[in-house]
Amino acid sequence: SYRTVLLEYGVDIGLDEYRVRWIAVDGGPEYACHTYKLPFTPLELRARKTEVYRTLIRRGVDPMPGARAALERLRPTHRLALATNTVRDEVGVILGHLDMASLLHATIAREDYDRPKPAPDAYLAAATRLGLVPSECVVIEDTQRGLASGLAANMAVICVPSDLTRDNDFTGAAAVVSGLDELTAALLARIG
């Protein structure tokens, strides 16, 4: 979405730059506005990106491989929540396309907490909604920023890198697994 907006101004953010400057750490819009001397603020860039993003997600999204099976496998024995930096209406569209909302006990969207990841607020809100204390929770994350958020919440974190995050620094994770198929109740018991 950001790439589409930036291309209108002659800026082509490549995949490597996007992974390093936008996904791994916070501040991608600030970076782009400063580096490329764009004629708008980071807040305006975010707003323009949101319009493009909403159009894309309305067309449908693909889940991370193994997501549905992992949720189905863990739901009978664990309380499951989604804690995201995405706003509620966008989460609703995505979960609607994926037909996975019923597999979650709670969904924590950006409106449900004050500070975005890497702050701990999203995960602390999820724990509260589930009636758990942080030490009873295990976070599943695919980004360095999400790992930092889970650790700041005093929760164990299992990282599942994606193609976009494979070079993130996952130091501090209780485990790093290659896919959601490895996410089992036995693994959670060993870590939690």
C-alpha positions as CSV (number, residue, x, y, z in Angstrom):
1,S,0.0,0.0,0.0
2,Y,2.8,2.4,0.9
3,R,4.6,1.5,-2.3
4,T,1.6,2.3,-4.4
5,V,1.3,5.8,-2.8
6,L,5.0,6.5,-3.0
7,L,5.2,5.5,-6.7
8,E,3.0,8.4,-7.5
9,Y,5.8,10.6,-6.2
10,G,8.6,8.8,-8.0
11,V,9.7,6.8,-5.0
12,D,10.0,3.0,-5.4
13,I,10.4,1.4,-2.0
14,G,12.0,-2.0,-2.7
15,L,11.2,-5.1,-0.6
16,D,14.5,-5.1,1.3
17,E,14.0,-1.4,2.2
18,Y,10.4,-2.0,3.2
19,R,11.4,-5.0,5.4
20,V,14.2,-3.1,7.2
21,R,12.6,0.4,7.5
22,W,8.9,-0.3,7.8
23,I,8.3,-3.8,9.2
24,A,11.2,-4.4,11.6
25,V,10.9,-1.0,13.3
26,D,8.4,1.7,13.8
27,G,8.6,4.9,11.8
28,G,8.5,4.0,8.1
29,P,6.4,7.0,7.1
30,E,8.7,9.3,9.0
31,Y,11.7,7.7,7.3
32,A,10.2,8.0,3.8
33,C,9.1,11.6,4.2
34,H,12.5,12.6,5.5
35,T,14.6,10.5,3.1
36,Y,12.7,11.3,0.0
37,K,11.7,14.9,0.9
38,L,8.0,14.2,0.2
39,P,5.5,17.0,0.0
40,F,3.4,15.8,2.9
41,T,3.7,14.7,6.5
42,P,4.0,11.2,7.8
43,L,0.4,11.5,9.1
44,E,-0.8,12.4,5.6
45,L,1.2,9.5,4.1
46,R,-0.4,7.1,6.5
47,A,-3.9,8.4,5.5
48,R,-3.1,8.0,1.8
49,K,-1.8,4.5,2.4
50,T,-5.0,3.6,4.4
51,E,-7.2,4.3,1.4
52,V,-5.1,2.0,-0.8
53,Y,-4.8,-0.7,1.9
54,R,-8.6,-0.8,2.4
55,T,-9.1,-1.4,-1.3
56,L,-6.6,-4.2,-1.3
57,I,-8.1,-6.0,1.7
58,R,-11.6,-5.8,0.4
59,R,-10.4,-8.0,-2.5
60,G,-9.3,-10.7,0.1
61,V,-6.1,-11.7,1.8
62,D,-4.3,-15.0,2.2
63,P,-3.6,-16.3,5.7
64,M,-0.1,-17.2,6.9
65,P,0.3,-20.9,5.9
66,G,-1.0,-23.1,8.7
67,A,-2.9,-20.3,10.5
68,R,-6.3,-22.0,10.5
69,A,-5.0,-25.4,11.5
70,A,-3.0,-23.8,14.3
71,L,-6.1,-22.0,15.7
72,E,-8.2,-25.1,15.3
73,R,-5.5,-27.2,17.0
74,L,-5.0,-24.8,20.0
75,R,-8.6,-23.5,20.6
76,P,-9.8,-26.5,22.6
77,T,-7.0,-26.1,25.2
78,H,-6.0,-22.4,25.0
79,R,-7.6,-19.0,25.1
80,L,-6.7,-17.3,21.8
81,A,-6.7,-13.6,21.0
82,L,-5.5,-11.5,18.1
83,A,-3.7,-8.4,19.2
84,T,-3.0,-6.1,16.2
85,N,-1.9,-2.6,15.3
86,T,-4.7,-2.6,12.7
87,V,-7.9,-0.7,13.2
88,R,-11.1,-2.6,14.0
89,D,-13.0,-2.1,10.7
90,E,-9.9,-3.4,8.7
91,V,-9.5,-6.4,11.1
92,G,-13.2,-7.2,10.6
93,V,-12.8,-7.2,6.8
94,I,-9.7,-9.4,7.0
95,L,-11.2,-11.9,9.5
96,G,-14.4,-12.0,7.5
97,H,-12.5,-13.0,4.3
98,L,-10.5,-15.6,6.3
99,D,-13.5,-16.8,8.2
100,M,-11.4,-17.1,11.4
101,A,-13.1,-14.8,13.9
102,S,-15.0,-17.6,15.5
103,L,-11.7,-19.4,16.3
104,L,-10.6,-16.4,18.5
105,H,-11.8,-15.7,22.1
106,A,-10.9,-12.0,21.7
107,T,-9.8,-9.5,19.1
108,I,-7.8,-6.5,20.2
109,A,-7.7,-3.8,17.6
110,R,-5.8,-0.5,17.5
111,E,-8.7,1.4,19.2
112,D,-8.5,-0.9,22.3
113,Y,-5.2,0.4,23.6
114,D,-3.0,3.6,23.8
115,R,0.4,2.9,22.4
116,P,1.1,0.7,19.3
117,K,3.6,-2.1,19.1
118,P,6.5,-2.2,20.1
119,A,4.9,-0.9,23.3
120,P,3.2,-3.7,25.4
121,D,-0.3,-2.2,25.4
122,A,-1.9,-4.5,22.7
123,Y,-0.7,-7.6,24.5
124,L,-1.7,-6.4,27.9
125,A,-5.1,-5.5,26.6
126,A,-5.4,-9.0,25.2
127,A,-4.4,-10.6,28.5
128,T,-7.0,-8.5,30.3
129,R,-9.7,-9.4,27.8
130,L,-8.9,-13.1,28.2
131,G,-8.8,-12.9,32.0
132,L,-5.1,-13.9,32.2
133,V,-2.0,-12.4,33.7
134,P,1.0,-11.8,31.4
135,S,2.9,-14.7,32.8
136,E,0.1,-17.0,31.6
137,C,0.4,-15.8,28.0
138,V,2.5,-16.8,25.1
139,V,2.7,-14.4,22.2
140,I,3.0,-15.6,18.6
141,E,4.7,-13.0,16.4
142,D,6.3,-12.6,13.0
143,T,8.1,-9.2,13.5
144,Q,10.9,-7.8,15.6
145,R,8.5,-5.0,16.6
146,G,5.9,-7.6,17.8
147,L,8.6,-9.5,19.7
148,A,9.6,-6.3,21.5
149,S,6.0,-5.7,22.4
150,G,5.5,-9.2,23.8
151,L,8.7,-9.0,25.8
152,A,7.7,-5.5,27.1
153,A,4.5,-7.1,28.3
154,N,6.5,-9.7,30.2
155,M,5.2,-12.5,28.1
156,A,7.0,-15.4,26.5
157,V,7.2,-15.0,22.7
158,I,7.4,-17.5,19.9
159,C,8.5,-16.0,16.6
160,V,7.4,-17.3,13.2
161,P,9.3,-15.3,10.6
162,S,7.7,-14.6,7.2
163,D,9.4,-13.8,4.0
164,L,9.2,-10.2,4.9
165,T,10.7,-10.6,8.4
166,R,13.2,-13.4,8.0
167,D,16.1,-11.0,8.7
168,N,14.5,-9.4,11.8
169,D,16.4,-9.7,15.0
170,F,14.5,-12.2,17.1
171,T,16.9,-12.2,20.1
172,G,14.9,-12.8,23.3
173,A,12.3,-15.0,21.7
174,A,11.5,-18.2,23.7
175,A,11.5,-20.0,20.4
176,V,11.8,-19.3,16.7
177,V,9.9,-21.8,14.5
178,S,9.8,-22.1,10.7
179,G,6.0,-22.3,10.4
180,L,2.7,-22.4,12.3
181,D,2.6,-26.2,11.8
182,E,5.2,-26.3,14.6
183,L,2.9,-24.4,17.0
184,T,1.5,-27.1,19.3
185,A,0.1,-27.4,22.8
186,A,3.3,-29.3,23.8
187,L,5.5,-26.4,22.6
188,L,3.3,-23.9,24.4
189,A,3.5,-26.0,27.6
190,R,7.3,-26.1,27.4
191,I,7.5,-22.4,27.0
192,G,4.7,-21.1,29.2
